[in-house]
Structure formats: structure tokens, C-alpha cells
Amino acid sequence: MIEFKSRYGSTYEIRFVKANYANNGSLAVLVEDFEPDLEYWEPYCTLTVNLDGYCFGQSMAYLDTNNVPDLCEFVIENGWATVIGEGYSGFCTYPLVEFTEEFLGEICEVME
């Protein structure tokens, strides 16, 4: 469990979950937050964005800076990912990152 404080001042206990996009097998990183009153994890957001046609294997992905910029900054600032390029969709530019082996080794696998 990791403590994350959003730019709006809310604090969340989060975890990252590794998955794959169905159309191309690219790495997807989901974020869940823990609901202590109900004692379960619920979806918070998807950290990555799937740009059609791009598949970089299981260590690289585009971060969704359009919808969750503060969480993307959090991941980069903590050294869990390094920006190595960028991609475009519409009017948005998304950083292409490579996640560290340590980060990918410690996050949960999606339950199928």
C-alpha cells in the first residue's frame, strides 16, 4: 500500500495493478484505492493510455497525463518510471515511459 496525496488535497492508500490491453497486448497499469470502511480495493484510475497500434512489450507504456497528471508525476518523481519518448492522440501528448523492473516486480497482477 502506498500513500498518495492528490493535487486536490485528498489522501488515498493505493496500489498498482499490472494488466494488458486486449487489442494489442500492451502493458496497462491500473490503480486501485483501499476502502478501509468496507475493507476492499476499488478501481481508482488507469495510469496508462492505450494508443492504437503501439505495443512496446511489458515494461513500457504511455502515461495518462491528460486525466491523472498528478499521479503520473508521482510515479516519475518516485523513480518508478523514466520518460523515454512521447506519443500523440488528438490534442494530447503522452509521455512514453519505461517502468523499472523493481516496480513491475512489486505490483499486483490483475485477477482474471
Biopython code that builds the backbone (N, CA, C, O; Angstrom):
import numpy as np
from Bio.PDB.StructureBuilder import StructureBuilder

atoms = [
    (1, "MET", "N", (0.837, -1.169, 0.000)),
    (1, "MET", "CA", (0.000, 0.000, 0.000)),
    (1, "MET", "C", (0.892, 1.246, 0.000)),
    (1, "MET", "O", (1.880, 1.315, 0.732)),
    (2, "ILE", "N", (0.533, 2.217, -0.823)),
    (2, "ILE", "CA", (1.295, 3.448, -0.968)),
    (2, "ILE", "C", (0.366, 4.617, -0.684)),
    (2, "ILE", "O", (-0.775, 4.633, -1.147)),
    (3, "GLU", "N", (0.843, 5.584, 0.065)),
    (3, "GLU", "CA", (0.036, 6.768, 0.334)),
    (3, "GLU", "C", (0.244, 7.787, -0.778)),
    (3, "GLU", "O", (1.374, 8.165, -1.086)),
    (4, "PHE", "N", (-0.856, 8.224, -1.373)),
    (4, "PHE", "CA", (-0.825, 9.195, -2.458)),
    (4, "PHE", "C", (-1.739, 10.356, -2.113)),
    (4, "PHE", "O", (-2.902, 10.164, -1.757)),
    (5, "LYS", "N", (-1.193, 11.578, -2.224)),
    (5, "LYS", "CA", (-1.987, 12.776, -1.967)),
    (5, "LYS", "C", (-2.228, 13.472, -3.296)),
    (5, "LYS", "O", (-1.286, 13.888, -3.970)),
    (6, "SER", "N", (-3.508, 13.595, -3.669)),
    (6, "SER", "CA", (-3.853, 14.220, -4.944)),
    (6, "SER", "C", (-3.659, 15.724, -4.869)),
    (6, "SER", "O", (-3.517, 16.285, -3.783)),
    (7, "ARG", "N", (-3.655, 16.361, -6.001)),
    (7, "ARG", "CA", (-3.479, 17.817, -6.032)),
    (7, "ARG", "C", (-4.668, 18.549, -5.422)),
    (7, "ARG", "O", (-4.591, 19.752, -5.171)),
    (8, "TYR", "N", (-5.760, 17.840, -5.184)),
    (8, "TYR", "CA", (-6.936, 18.441, -4.564)),
    (8, "TYR", "C", (-6.936, 18.274, -3.046)),
    (8, "TYR", "O", (-7.874, 18.693, -2.368)),
    (9, "GLY", "N", (-5.868, 17.653, -2.513)),
    (9, "GLY", "CA", (-5.712, 17.532, -1.079)),
    (9, "GLY", "C", (-6.191, 16.226, -0.472)),
    (9, "GLY", "O", (-5.974, 15.992, 0.717)),
    (10, "SER", "N", (-6.830, 15.375, -1.246)),
    (10, "SER", "CA", (-7.295, 14.089, -0.721)),
    (10, "SER", "C", (-6.129, 13.105, -0.658)),
    (10, "SER", "O", (-5.264, 13.086, -1.534)),
    (11, "THR", "N", (-6.125, 12.293, 0.391)),
    (11, "THR", "CA", (-5.095, 11.267, 0.546)),
    (11, "THR", "C", (-5.723, 9.899, 0.323)),
    (11, "THR", "O", (-6.801, 9.602, 0.838)),
    (12, "TYR", "N", (-5.027, 9.070, -0.456)),
    (12, "TYR", "CA", (-5.507, 7.734, -0.792)),
    (12, "TYR", "C", (-4.436, 6.713, -0.455)),
    (12, "TYR", "O", (-3.242, 6.997, -0.547)),
    (13, "GLU", "N", (-4.866, 5.532, -0.068)),
    (13, "GLU", "CA", (-3.988, 4.371, 0.057)),
    (13, "GLU", "C", (-4.176, 3.601, -1.238)),
    (13, "GLU", "O", (-5.247, 3.045, -1.480)),
    (14, "ILE", "N", (-3.149, 3.564, -2.069)),
    (14, "ILE", "CA", (-3.302, 2.980, -3.391)),
    (14, "ILE", "C", (-2.368, 1.790, -3.601)),
    (14, "ILE", "O", (-1.420, 1.565, -2.847)),
    (15, "ARG", "N", (-2.673, 1.049, -4.643)),
    (15, "ARG", "CA", (-1.766, 0.024, -5.143)),
    (15, "ARG", "C", (-1.875, 0.030, -6.664)),
    (15, "ARG", "O", (-2.888, 0.441, -7.229)),
    (16, "PHE", "N", (-0.825, -0.427, -7.302)),
    (16, "PHE", "CA", (-0.785, -0.514, -8.750)),
    (16, "PHE", "C", (-1.051, -1.959, -9.162)),
    (16, "PHE", "O", (-0.633, -2.896, -8.482)),
    (17, "VAL", "N", (-1.743, -2.127, -10.276)),
    (17, "VAL", "CA", (-2.102, -3.451, -10.770)),
    (17, "VAL", "C", (-1.689, -3.549, -12.235)),
    (17, "VAL", "O", (-2.012, -2.682, -13.047)),
    (18, "LYS", "N", (-0.974, -4.614, -12.553)),
    (18, "LYS", "CA", (-0.488, -4.843, -13.910)),
    (18, "LYS", "C", (-1.531, -5.623, -14.709)),
    (18, "LYS", "O", (-2.073, -6.626, -14.245)),
    (19, "ALA", "N", (-1.799, -5.130, -15.933)),
    (19, "ALA", "CA", (-2.743, -5.799, -16.835)),
    (19, "ALA", "C", (-2.243, -5.598, -18.266)),
    (19, "ALA", "O", (-1.159, -5.058, -18.483)),
    (20, "ASN", "N", (-3.037, -6.034, -19.228)),
    (20, "ASN", "CA", (-2.718, -5.841, -20.636)),
    (20, "ASN", "C", (-3.947, -5.349, -21.381)),
    (20, "ASN", "O", (-5.073, -5.732, -21.065)),
    (21, "TYR", "N", (-3.718, -4.494, -22.377)),
    (21, "TYR", "CA", (-4.811, -4.058, -23.231)),
    (21, "TYR", "C", (-5.182, -5.196, -24.170)),
    (21, "TYR", "O", (-4.305, -5.857, -24.727)),
    (22, "ALA", "N", (-6.462, -5.424, -24.344)),
    (22, "ALA", "CA", (-6.944, -6.570, -25.115)),
    (22, "ALA", "C", (-6.601, -6.494, -26.597)),
    (22, "ALA", "O", (-6.350, -7.526, -27.220)),
    (23, "ASN", "N", (-6.583, -5.296, -27.176)),
    (23, "ASN", "CA", (-6.417, -5.203, -28.628)),
    (23, "ASN", "C", (-4.987, -5.400, -29.114)),
    (23, "ASN", "O", (-4.779, -5.787, -30.264)),
    (24, "ASN", "N", (-3.986, -5.140, -28.251)),
    (24, "ASN", "CA", (-2.606, -5.261, -28.727)),
    (24, "ASN", "C", (-1.639, -5.862, -27.706)),
    (24, "ASN", "O", (-0.455, -6.019, -28.005)),
    (25, "GLY", "N", (-2.114, -6.194, -26.527)),
    (25, "GLY", "CA", (-1.268, -6.818, -25.520)),
    (25, "GLY", "C", (-0.322, -5.884, -24.796)),
    (25, "GLY", "O", (0.487, -6.336, -23.986)),
    (26, "SER", "N", (-0.407, -4.574, -25.072)),
    (26, "SER", "CA", (0.467, -3.605, -24.399)),
    (26, "SER", "C", (0.220, -3.586, -22.895)),
    (26, "SER", "O", (-0.863, -3.924, -22.418)),
    (27, "LEU", "N", (1.242, -3.186, -22.171)),
    (27, "LEU", "CA", (1.152, -3.067, -20.721)),
    (27, "LEU", "C", (0.134, -2.001, -20.327)),
    (27, "LEU", "O", (0.155, -0.886, -20.846)),
    (28, "ALA", "N", (-0.742, -2.351, -19.419)),
    (28, "ALA", "CA", (-1.685, -1.415, -18.809)),
    (28, "ALA", "C", (-1.398, -1.425, -17.313)),
    (28, "ALA", "O", (-1.214, -2.488, -16.719)),
    (29, "VAL", "N", (-1.360, -0.251, -16.708)),
    (29, "VAL", "CA", (-1.176, -0.166, -15.259)),
    (29, "VAL", "C", (-2.416, 0.501, -14.675)),
    (29, "VAL", "O", (-2.723, 1.656, -14.970)),
    (30, "LEU", "N", (-3.110, -0.251, -13.849)),
    (30, "LEU", "CA", (-4.321, 0.224, -13.191)),
    (30, "LEU", "C", (-3.971, 0.665, -11.777)),
    (30, "LEU", "O", (-2.963, 0.238, -11.214)),
    (31, "VAL", "N", (-4.804, 1.515, -11.215)),
    (31, "VAL", "CA", (-4.599, 1.971, -9.836)),
    (31, "VAL", "C", (-5.883, 1.701, -9.059)),
    (31, "VAL", "O", (-6.984, 2.022, -9.507)),
    (32, "GLU", "N", (-5.713, 1.110, -7.897)),
    (32, "GLU", "CA", (-6.847, 0.854, -7.008)),
    (32, "GLU", "C", (-6.603, 1.568, -5.684)),
    (32, "GLU", "O", (-5.459, 1.750, -5.266)),
    (33, "ASP", "N", (-7.693, 1.971, -5.028)),
    (33, "ASP", "CA", (-7.518, 2.540, -3.698)),
    (33, "ASP", "C", (-8.295, 1.713, -2.686)),
    (33, "ASP", "O", (-9.339, 1.135, -2.989)),
    (34, "PHE", "N", (-7.750, 1.677, -1.471)),
    (34, "PHE", "CA", (-8.305, 0.833, -0.416)),
    (34, "PHE", "C", (-9.403, 1.582, 0.324)),
    (34, "PHE", "O", (-9.214, 2.718, 0.760)),
    (35, "GLU", "N", (-10.537, 0.939, 0.458)),
    (35, "GLU", "CA", (-11.663, 1.488, 1.208)),
    (35, "GLU", "C", (-11.666, 0.845, 2.590)),
    (35, "GLU", "O", (-12.167, -0.269, 2.743)),
    (36, "PRO", "N", (-11.115, 1.527, 3.608)),
    (36, "PRO", "CA", (-10.975, 0.900, 4.929)),
    (36, "PRO", "C", (-12.301, 0.536, 5.597)),
    (36, "PRO", "O", (-12.379, -0.465, 6.308)),
    (37, "ASP", "N", (-13.338, 1.336, 5.374)),
    (37, "ASP", "CA", (-14.628, 1.028, 5.997)),
    (37, "ASP", "C", (-15.217, -0.274, 5.469)),
    (37, "ASP", "O", (-15.886, -1.004, 6.200)),
    (38, "LEU", "N", (-14.966, -0.557, 4.207)),
    (38, "LEU", "CA", (-15.513, -1.755, 3.585)),
    (38, "LEU", "C", (-14.472, -2.856, 3.431)),
    (38, "LEU", "O", (-14.799, -3.985, 3.064)),
    (39, "GLU", "N", (-13.221, -2.520, 3.713)),
    (39, "GLU", "CA", (-12.098, -3.445, 3.667)),
    (39, "GLU", "C", (-11.941, -4.133, 2.306)),
    (39, "GLU", "O", (-11.810, -5.355, 2.236)),
    (40, "TYR", "N", (-11.954, -3.350, 1.239)),
    (40, "TYR", "CA", (-11.690, -3.898, -0.087)),
    (40, "TYR", "C", (-11.047, -2.839, -0.973)),
    (40, "TYR", "O", (-11.089, -1.645, -0.675)),
    (41, "TRP", "N", (-10.455, -3.302, -2.065)),
    (41, "TRP", "CA", (-9.837, -2.428, -3.059)),
    (41, "TRP", "C", (-10.857, -2.112, -4.135)),
    (41, "TRP", "O", (-11.606, -2.988, -4.570)),
    (42, "GLU", "N", (-10.886, -0.837, -4.571)),
    (42, "GLU", "CA", (-11.770, -0.472, -5.666)),
    (42, "GLU", "C", (-10.991, 0.298, -6.724)),
    (42, "GLU", "O", (-9.969, 0.909, -6.413)),
    (43, "PRO", "N", (-11.462, 0.278, -7.974)),
    (43, "PRO", "CA", (-10.752, 0.988, -9.034)),
    (43, "PRO", "C", (-10.661, 2.486, -8.743)),
    (43, "PRO", "O", (-11.638, 3.103, -8.319)),
    (44, "TYR", "N", (-9.497, 3.057, -8.969)),
    (44, "TYR", "CA", (-9.280, 4.493, -8.825)),
    (44, "TYR", "C", (-9.108, 5.122, -10.214)),
    (44, "TYR", "O", (-9.775, 6.104, -10.541)),
    (45, "CYS", "N", (-8.211, 4.552, -11.027)),
    (45, "CYS", "CA", (-7.991, 5.060, -12.375)),
    (45, "CYS", "C", (-7.105, 4.094, -13.154)),
    (45, "CYS", "O", (-6.611, 3.104, -12.615)),
    (46, "THR", "N", (-6.917, 4.403, -14.428)),
    (46, "THR", "CA", (-5.932, 3.707, -15.247)),
    (46, "THR", "C", (-4.790, 4.683, -15.458)),
    (46, "THR", "O", (-4.990, 5.767, -16.007)),
    (47, "LEU", "N", (-3.603, 4.309, -15.029)),
    (47, "LEU", "CA", (-2.427, 5.177, -15.100)),
    (47, "LEU", "C", (-1.919, 5.335, -16.528)),
    (47, "LEU", "O", (-1.351, 6.369, -16.882)),
    (48, "THR", "N", (-2.121, 4.322, -17.333)),
    (48, "THR", "CA", (-1.590, 4.329, -18.691)),
    (48, "THR", "C", (-2.707, 4.589, -19.693)),
    (48, "THR", "O", (-3.892, 4.507, -19.370)),
    (49, "VAL", "N", (-2.299, 4.904, -20.912)),
    (49, "VAL", "CA", (-3.251, 5.102, -22.003)),
    (49, "VAL", "C", (-2.821, 4.211, -23.164)),
    (49, "VAL", "O", (-1.629, 4.034, -23.415)),
    (50, "ASN", "N", (-3.795, 3.658, -23.862)),
    (50, "ASN", "CA", (-3.532, 2.738, -24.958)),
    (50, "ASN", "C", (-3.638, 3.498, -26.280)),
    (50, "ASN", "O", (-4.734, 3.863, -26.706)),
    (51, "LEU", "N", (-2.506, 3.731, -26.917)),
    (51, "LEU", "CA", (-2.524, 4.356, -28.235)),
    (51, "LEU", "C", (-2.528, 3.240, -29.259)),
    (51, "LEU", "O", (-1.566, 2.478, -29.352)),
    (52, "ASP", "N", (-3.605, 3.136, -30.033)),
    (52, "ASP", "CA", (-3.779, 2.061, -31.003)),
    (52, "ASP", "C", (-2.544, 1.830, -31.860)),
    (52, "ASP", "O", (-1.912, 2.762, -32.356)),
    (53, "GLY", "N", (-2.234, 0.567, -32.009)),
    (53, "GLY", "CA", (-1.146, 0.187, -32.893)),
    (53, "GLY", "C", (0.217, 0.120, -32.240)),
    (53, "GLY", "O", (1.159, -0.392, -32.845)),
    (54, "TYR", "N", (0.352, 0.621, -31.024)),
    (54, "TYR", "CA", (1.653, 0.622, -30.368)),
    (54, "TYR", "C", (1.716, -0.475, -29.322)),
    (54, "TYR", "O", (0.857, -0.555, -28.445)),
    (55, "CYS", "N", (2.719, -1.308, -29.414)),
    (55, "CYS", "CA", (2.947, -2.336, -28.408)),
    (55, "CYS", "C", (4.445, -2.394, -28.143)),
    (55, "CYS", "O", (5.228, -2.749, -29.024)),
    (56, "PHE", "N", (4.832, -2.048, -26.933)),
    (56, "PHE", "CA", (6.247, -1.961, -26.583)),
    (56, "PHE", "C", (6.698, -3.072, -25.660)),
    (56, "PHE", "O", (7.793, -2.992, -25.103)),
    (57, "GLY", "N", (5.909, -4.088, -25.482)),
    (57, "GLY", "CA", (6.280, -5.136, -24.556)),
    (57, "GLY", "C", (5.731, -4.852, -23.177)),
    (57, "GLY", "O", (4.749, -4.126, -23.024)),
    (58, "GLN", "N", (6.362, -5.423, -22.184)),
    (58, "GLN", "CA", (5.803, -5.389, -20.838)),
    (58, "GLN", "C", (6.530, -4.481, -19.861)),
    (58, "GLN", "O", (6.354, -4.618, -18.650)),
    (59, "SER", "N", (7.342, -3.559, -20.356)),
    (59, "SER", "CA", (7.993, -2.624, -19.432)),
    (59, "SER", "C", (7.769, -1.173, -19.814)),
    (59, "SER", "O", (8.162, -0.277, -19.067)),
    (60, "MET", "N", (7.141, -0.918, -20.967)),
    (60, "MET", "CA", (6.921, 0.447, -21.424)),
    (60, "MET", "C", (5.445, 0.711, -21.684)),
    (60, "MET", "O", (4.698, -0.183, -22.081)),
    (61, "ALA", "N", (5.038, 1.963, -21.451)),
    (61, "ALA", "CA", (3.653, 2.367, -21.695)),
    (61, "ALA", "C", (3.584, 3.886, -21.733)),
    (61, "ALA", "O", (4.509, 4.575, -21.302)),
    (62, "TYR", "N", (2.475, 4.396, -22.254)),
    (62, "TYR", "CA", (2.214, 5.832, -22.228)),
    (62, "TYR", "C", (1.452, 6.172, -20.949)),
    (62, "TYR", "O", (0.492, 5.487, -20.597)),
    (63, "LEU", "N", (1.878, 7.227, -20.254)),
    (63, "LEU", "CA", (1.177, 7.663, -19.047)),
    (63, "LEU", "C", (0.033, 8.597, -19.419)),
    (63, "LEU", "O", (0.158, 9.411, -20.334)),
    (64, "ASP", "N", (-1.070, 8.474, -18.711)),
    (64, "ASP", "CA", (-2.256, 9.287, -18.987)),
    (64, "ASP", "C", (-2.177, 10.635, -18.274)),
    (64, "ASP", "O", (-2.871, 10.874, -17.286)),
    (65, "THR", "N", (-1.330, 11.497, -18.788)),
    (65, "THR", "CA", (-1.163, 12.832, -18.202)),
    (65, "THR", "C", (-2.366, 13.729, -18.458)),
    (65, "THR", "O", (-2.484, 14.791, -17.848)),
    (66, "ASN", "N", (-3.251, 13.321, -19.343)),
    (66, "ASN", "CA", (-4.452, 14.095, -19.621)),
    (66, "ASN", "C", (-5.471, 13.974, -18.484)),
    (66, "ASN", "O", (-6.118, 14.959, -18.128)),
    (67, "ASN", "N", (-5.617, 12.790, -17.921)),
    (67, "ASN", "CA", (-6.637, 12.550, -16.891)),
    (67, "ASN", "C", (-6.097, 12.460, -15.471)),
    (67, "ASN", "O", (-6.794, 12.834, -14.529)),
    (68, "VAL", "N", (-4.867, 11.972, -15.294)),
    (68, "VAL", "CA", (-4.302, 11.831, -13.945)),
    (68, "VAL", "C", (-2.863, 12.364, -13.901)),
    (68, "VAL", "O", (-1.934, 11.621, -13.585)),
    (69, "PRO", "N", (-2.685, 13.648, -14.218)),
    (69, "PRO", "CA", (-1.318, 14.192, -14.286)),
    (69, "PRO", "C", (-0.567, 14.128, -12.967)),
    (69, "PRO", "O", (0.641, 13.890, -12.962)),
    (70, "ASP", "N", (-1.256, 14.335, -11.843)),
    (70, "ASP", "CA", (-0.571, 14.311, -10.551)),
    (70, "ASP", "C", (-0.074, 12.911, -10.205)),
    (70, "ASP", "O", (0.989, 12.770, -9.600)),
    (71, "LEU", "N", (-0.808, 11.896, -10.570)),
    (71, "LEU", "CA", (-0.378, 10.526, -10.312)),
    (71, "LEU", "C", (0.783, 10.143, -11.231)),
    (71, "LEU", "O", (1.693, 9.423, -10.818)),
    (72, "CYS", "N", (0.752, 10.621, -12.468)),
    (72, "CYS", "CA", (1.863, 10.374, -13.396)),
    (72, "CYS", "C", (3.141, 11.013, -12.864)),
    (72, "CYS", "O", (4.202, 10.389, -12.889)),
    (73, "GLU", "N", (3.052, 12.244, -12.385)),
    (73, "GLU", "CA", (4.207, 12.924, -11.787)),
    (73, "GLU", "C", (4.715, 12.154, -10.574)),
    (73, "GLU", "O", (5.923, 12.029, -10.377)),
    (74, "PHE", "N", (3.802, 11.642, -9.769)),
    (74, "PHE", "CA", (4.134, 10.873, -8.568)),
    (74, "PHE", "C", (4.981, 9.650, -8.918)),
    (74, "PHE", "O", (5.962, 9.348, -8.238)),
    (75, "VAL", "N", (4.594, 8.953, -9.980)),
    (75, "VAL", "CA", (5.312, 7.749, -10.418)),
    (75, "VAL", "C", (6.717, 8.106, -10.890)),
    (75, "VAL", "O", (7.682, 7.426, -10.542)),
    (76, "ILE", "N", (6.834, 9.162, -11.676)),
    (76, "ILE", "CA", (8.139, 9.580, -12.188)),
    (76, "ILE", "C", (9.022, 10.111, -11.072)),
    (76, "ILE", "O", (10.202, 9.765, -11.003)),
    (77, "GLU", "N", (8.473, 10.946, -10.196)),
    (77, "GLU", "CA", (9.244, 11.520, -9.086)),
    (77, "GLU", "C", (9.779, 10.453, -8.133)),
    (77, "GLU", "O", (10.836, 10.634, -7.530)),
    (78, "ASN", "N", (9.056, 9.346, -7.996)),
    (78, "ASN", "CA", (9.500, 8.263, -7.112)),
    (78, "ASN", "C", (10.486, 7.324, -7.794)),
    (78, "ASN", "O", (10.941, 6.354, -7.187)),
    (79, "GLY", "N", (10.818, 7.607, -9.057)),
    (79, "GLY", "CA", (11.811, 6.811, -9.760)),
    (79, "GLY", "C", (11.311, 5.468, -10.258)),
    (79, "GLY", "O", (12.114, 4.594, -10.583)),
    (80, "TRP", "N", (9.997, 5.287, -10.323)),
    (80, "TRP", "CA", (9.430, 4.020, -10.775)),
    (80, "TRP", "C", (9.352, 3.933, -12.291)),
    (80, "TRP", "O", (9.163, 2.852, -12.849)),
    (81, "ALA", "N", (9.501, 5.089, -12.965)),
    (81, "ALA", "CA", (9.443, 5.124, -14.430)),
    (81, "ALA", "C", (10.315, 6.264, -14.929)),
    (81, "ALA", "O", (10.483, 7.280, -14.255)),
    (82, "THR", "N", (10.869, 6.077, -16.127)),
    (82, "THR", "CA", (11.707, 7.084, -16.774)),
    (82, "THR", "C", (11.093, 7.422, -18.126)),
    (82, "THR", "O", (10.736, 6.526, -18.891)),
    (83, "VAL", "N", (10.969, 8.711, -18.420)),
    (83, "VAL", "CA", (10.427, 9.144, -19.705)),
    (83, "VAL", "C", (11.468, 8.883, -20.788)),
    (83, "VAL", "O", (12.622, 9.296, -20.672)),
    (84, "ILE", "N", (11.036, 8.179, -21.858)),
    (84, "ILE", "CA", (11.960, 7.844, -22.946)),
    (84, "ILE", "C", (11.455, 8.316, -24.306)),
    (84, "ILE", "O", (12.139, 8.130, -25.313)),
    (85, "GLY", "N", (10.276, 8.922, -24.351)),
    (85, "GLY", "CA", (9.715, 9.391, -25.618)),
    (85, "GLY", "C", (8.347, 9.980, -25.387)),
    (85, "GLY", "O", (7.974, 10.283, -24.254)),
    (86, "GLU", "N", (7.593, 10.145, -26.466)),
    (86, "GLU", "CA", (6.230, 10.652, -26.341)),
    (86, "GLU", "C", (5.383, 10.167, -27.502)),
    (86, "GLU", "O", (5.891, 9.792, -28.559)),
    (87, "GLY", "N", (4.075, 10.185, -27.276)),
    (87, "GLY", "CA", (3.110, 9.807, -28.297)),
    (87, "GLY", "C", (1.984, 10.817, -28.307)),
    (87, "GLY", "O", (1.829, 11.605, -27.374)),
    (88, "TYR", "N", (1.204, 10.787, -29.368)),
    (88, "TYR", "CA", (0.161, 11.791, -29.544)),
    (88, "TYR", "C", (-1.167, 11.131, -29.862)),
    (88, "TYR", "O", (-1.229, 10.099, -30.530)),
    (89, "SER", "N", (-2.223, 11.753, -29.368)),
    (89, "SER", "CA", (-3.578, 11.358, -29.704)),
    (89, "SER", "C", (-4.439, 12.608, -29.583)),
    (89, "SER", "O", (-4.539, 13.199, -28.508)),
    (90, "GLY", "N", (-5.055, 13.004, -30.682)),
    (90, "GLY", "CA", (-5.838, 14.242, -30.668)),
    (90, "GLY", "C", (-4.950, 15.412, -30.331)),
    (90, "GLY", "O", (-3.902, 15.602, -30.948)),
    (91, "PHE", "N", (-5.360, 16.202, -29.353)),
    (91, "PHE", "CA", (-4.584, 17.357, -28.927)),
    (91, "PHE", "C", (-3.671, 17.053, -27.738)),
    (91, "PHE", "O", (-3.061, 17.965, -27.180)),
    (92, "CYS", "N", (-3.575, 15.790, -27.350)),
    (92, "CYS", "CA", (-2.810, 15.414, -26.160)),
    (92, "CYS", "C", (-1.464, 14.787, -26.532)),
    (92, "CYS", "O", (-1.339, 14.071, -27.525)),
    (93, "THR", "N", (-0.478, 15.078, -25.711)),
    (93, "THR", "CA", (0.833, 14.456, -25.812)),
    (93, "THR", "C", (1.018, 13.601, -24.565)),
    (93, "THR", "O", (0.829, 14.076, -23.445)),
    (94, "TYR", "N", (1.386, 12.344, -24.760)),
    (94, "TYR", "CA", (1.556, 11.414, -23.653)),
    (94, "TYR", "C", (3.011, 10.969, -23.569)),
    (94, "TYR", "O", (3.590, 10.568, -24.578)),
    (95, "PRO", "N", (3.613, 11.034, -22.378)),
    (95, "PRO", "CA", (4.993, 10.559, -22.247)),
    (95, "PRO", "C", (5.052, 9.029, -22.321)),
    (95, "PRO", "O", (4.264, 8.324, -21.691)),
    (96, "LEU", "N", (6.001, 8.550, -23.101)),
    (96, "LEU", "CA", (6.294, 7.122, -23.142)),
    (96, "LEU", "C", (7.321, 6.866, -22.047)),
    (96, "LEU", "O", (8.382, 7.490, -22.028)),
    (97, "VAL", "N", (7.010, 5.956, -21.143)),
    (97, "VAL", "CA", (7.914, 5.666, -20.035)),
    (97, "VAL", "C", (8.325, 4.207, -20.038)),
    (97, "VAL", "O", (7.636, 3.336, -20.569)),
    (98, "GLU", "N", (9.476, 3.979, -19.424)),
    (98, "GLU", "CA", (9.903, 2.610, -19.139)),
    (98, "GLU", "C", (9.877, 2.452, -17.629)),
    (98, "GLU", "O", (10.552, 3.183, -16.904)),
    (99, "PHE", "N", (9.092, 1.491, -17.165)),
    (99, "PHE", "CA", (8.993, 1.225, -15.734)),
    (99, "PHE", "C", (10.198, 0.413, -15.286)),
    (99, "PHE", "O", (10.739, -0.385, -16.051)),
    (100, "THR", "N", (10.614, 0.621, -14.046)),
    (100, "THR", "CA", (11.739, -0.147, -13.525)),
    (100, "THR", "C", (11.309, -1.592, -13.286)),
    (100, "THR", "O", (10.137, -1.875, -13.037)),
    (101, "GLU", "N", (12.272, -2.491, -13.364)),
    (101, "GLU", "CA", (11.994, -3.909, -13.093)),
    (101, "GLU", "C", (11.484, -4.084, -11.672)),
    (101, "GLU", "O", (10.586, -4.885, -11.415)),
    (102, "GLU", "N", (12.071, -3.322, -10.749)),
    (102, "GLU", "CA", (11.655, -3.411, -9.347)),
    (102, "GLU", "C", (10.175, -3.047, -9.194)),
    (102, "GLU", "O", (9.427, -3.759, -8.525)),
    (103, "PHE", "N", (9.755, -1.942, -9.811)),
    (103, "PHE", "CA", (8.354, -1.520, -9.743)),
    (103, "PHE", "C", (7.438, -2.593, -10.323)),
    (103, "PHE", "O", (6.453, -2.983, -9.696)),
    (104, "LEU", "N", (7.765, -3.066, -11.516)),
    (104, "LEU", "CA", (6.916, -4.077, -12.164)),
    (104, "LEU", "C", (6.887, -5.385, -11.390)),
    (104, "LEU", "O", (5.884, -6.098, -11.408)),
    (105, "GLY", "N", (7.986, -5.701, -10.709)),
    (105, "GLY", "CA", (8.047, -6.928, -9.919)),
    (105, "GLY", "C", (7.236, -6.858, -8.633)),
    (105, "GLY", "O", (6.838, -7.885, -8.085)),
    (106, "GLU", "N", (6.995, -5.643, -8.157)),
    (106, "GLU", "CA", (6.300, -5.482, -6.879)),
    (106, "GLU", "C", (4.800, -5.223, -7.014)),
    (106, "GLU", "O", (4.055, -5.379, -6.047)),
    (107, "ILE", "N", (4.356, -4.831, -8.199)),
    (107, "ILE", "CA", (2.921, -4.515, -8.319)),
    (107, "ILE", "C", (2.113, -5.790, -8.551)),
    (107, "ILE", "O", (2.640, -6.806, -9.004)),
    (108, "CYS", "N", (0.842, -5.712, -8.234)),
    (108, "CYS", "CA", (-0.069, -6.856, -8.328)),
    (108, "CYS", "C", (-0.359, -7.206, -9.772)),
    (108, "CYS", "O", (-0.264, -6.361, -10.662)),
    (109, "GLU", "N", (-0.712, -8.453, -9.993)),
    (109, "GLU", "CA", (-1.207, -8.902, -11.299)),
    (109, "GLU", "C", (-2.717, -8.816, -11.271)),
    (109, "GLU", "O", (-3.341, -9.079, -10.243)),
    (110, "VAL", "N", (-3.307, -8.450, -12.395)),
    (110, "VAL", "CA", (-4.767, -8.367, -12.472)),
    (110, "VAL", "C", (-5.359, -9.771, -12.300)),
    (110, "VAL", "O", (-4.809, -10.756, -12.792)),
    (111, "MET", "N", (-6.475, -9.837, -11.603)),
    (111, "MET", "CA", (-7.168, -11.111, -11.404)),
    (111, "MET", "C", (-8.039, -11.359, -12.620)),
    (111, "MET", "O", (-8.806, -10.480, -13.014)),
    (112, "GLU", "N", (-7.939, -12.535, -13.224)),
    (112, "GLU", "CA", (-8.744, -12.835, -14.405)),
    (112, "GLU", "C", (-9.934, -13.674, -14.052)),
    (112, "GLU", "O", (-10.725, -14.023, -14.928)),
]
sb = StructureBuilder()
sb.init_structure("model")
sb.init_model(0)
sb.init_chain("A")
sb.init_seg("    ")
for serial, (resi, resn, name, xyz) in enumerate(atoms, 1):
    if name == "N":
        sb.init_residue(resn, " ", resi, " ")
    sb.init_atom(name, np.array(xyz, "f"), 0.0, 1.0, " ", f" {name:<3s}", serial, name[0])
structure = sb.get_structure()
